[in-house]
């Protein structure tokens, strides 16, 4: 079974961040508060699906779907 990413979440779905698939992008994501073990929830998507809005550590974070795809999660 392959790992799911944040890009696979449905609106309102929650998950726990496990790891990152892109080492360079992981530094940016860590600085934005996406820490392994943190709860993350998809709040909304733009009309065409990109960007997306996430709730991480109590605040809303908007990011591209391609960036979200590098965040591996575990339900």
N, C-alpha and C positions, 0 to 999 in steps of 0.2 A: 504494500500500500504506500503510495507516495504521499508526502507531506502536503498539507493544504497551505495556502498563503492568504494573507489579508485580502488580496484581490478576489478570492473565492467566496468571501462572506456575503450573506444576504443582509438587507437592511434590517437592523434591530438585532442581528446575531452577535453574540459575544464569543471571545476566544482568549487564550493565553498565548502571549508571544513566547516562542521557544528558541528561535535562532534566526540568523540572517543568511541568505544565499549569496550575497554580494559583499565582499569584504570592504570595498571602497564605500559603497552606499551605507553600510552598517554604521560607520562613524557619524555620518550625517543624521541617521535615524536615532542613534543613541543620544546625540546632542539635542534632538527634538523630544526626548523623553520616552522613546520606544525601547524600554529596557526588557530583557528576557525575564519572564515571570509576571510581567504586567498584564492586566486585563485590558482588552481593546474591544471596542464595539463600533460597528459601522452605523453611522447616523443617517447619512444620505449620499446620493450620487447625483452628479450633474445630469441633465436630460439625455445626453449622449453617452453617459456612463463614465466619463473622465473629466475632471478629477472627482475624488471621493472625499467625504468628510468623516473623520473618525473621532471617537471619544477615547483619549488616552490620558491616564493620570488626572482625570477631572477637567480636562480642557479639550476644546475642539481643534483638530488638526486636519488641514486639507493637504492632500498629496496626489500626485499622479498615480494612475493605476499601475504603471510600470514600476514605480517605487514601492507600492504596496505589495507587488508580486515578489519582492525580495524578502519580505517579512514572513517567516514560517511560523505557523500556529499549531496549537493542539487544542481541540475542543475539550 
